[in-house]
Amino acid sequence: MHTHTQAQWFNAAGISSTPVNASIWSKDLEERIKNFEFRVLLTSPEMLFNKTSFSKIAHTPSFMSHVDLIVADEAHCITQWSGKAF
């Protein structure tokens, strides 16, 4: 399922969310994330681990205390990359 559709479902339920991917990444989105405008972020492992500016934000204690959920689309990649079965 596309992350934009997933974000629409969360938003319709009153839970602020946004997709976070390379095609929509911008300074504006970065600032909105830094300002904790979203409770749920829908992203990919590549974005979370390889996009330096997003990765820095996502690994801060203040971010972790304000965001309820990070959904990593293609989560099967985490198992493949780590070599561990979860």
C-alpha positions in Angstrom: 0.0 0.0 0.0 1.3 3.5 -0.9 2.4 5.6 2.1 0.3 8.5 0.9 -2.8 6.3 1.2 -1.7 5.2 4.7 -1.1 8.8 5.7 -4.6 9.7 4.5 -6.1 6.9 6.7 -4.2 8.1 9.8 -5.2 11.8 9.1 -8.9 10.8 8.6 -8.7 9.2 12.1 -7.4 12.4 13.6 -3.8 11.2 13.8 -1.4 13.7 12.2 0.8 11.8 9.8 2.9 12.2 6.6 4.9 10.1 4.2 8.6 10.8 4.3 10.4 9.8 1.1 13.1 11.2 -1.1 10.7 12.5 -3.7 8.9 14.8 -1.2 11.8 15.6 1.2 12.2 19.3 1.5 13.4 21.9 4.0 9.7 22.6 4.8 9.0 19.0 5.6 12.2 18.7 7.6 11.1 21.8 9.7 7.6 20.4 10.2 9.1 17.1 11.4 11.5 19.0 13.7 8.5 21.0 15.1 6.7 17.7 15.9 3.7 18.4 13.6 3.2 14.6 13.0 2.6 11.8 15.3 3.1 9.1 12.7 5.7 9.1 9.9 5.5 6.6 7.0 8.9 6.0 5.5 11.4 3.5 4.2 14.4 1.9 5.8 16.6 3.6 3.1 15.2 7.0 4.1 15.5 6.4 7.8 19.1 5.2 7.6 20.6 6.8 4.5 19.1 10.3 4.5 21.4 12.0 6.9 19.2 15.0 7.8 16.2 12.8 8.5 18.3 10.2 10.3 19.7 12.8 12.7 16.3 14.1 13.5 14.8 10.6 14.0 17.5 9.6 16.5 17.2 12.5 18.9 15.6 11.9 22.3 13.1 14.8 21.8 11.9 13.4 18.5 11.5 10.0 20.1 9.4 11.4 22.9 7.0 13.3 20.5 6.4 10.8 17.7 4.2 7.9 18.4 5.0 5.7 15.4 7.5 5.4 12.5 6.2 2.9 9.9 9.0 1.5 7.8 7.6 0.5 4.5 9.3 -2.6 3.1 10.2 -3.7 6.6 11.4 -7.0 5.1 14.5 -5.2 4.1 15.5 -4.8 7.8 15.7 -8.5 8.2 17.6 -8.9 4.9 20.1 -6.2 5.8 20.7 -7.3 9.4 21.0 -11.0 8.6 18.7 -11.7 11.5 15.2 -13.1 11.5 12.7 -11.3 13.7 
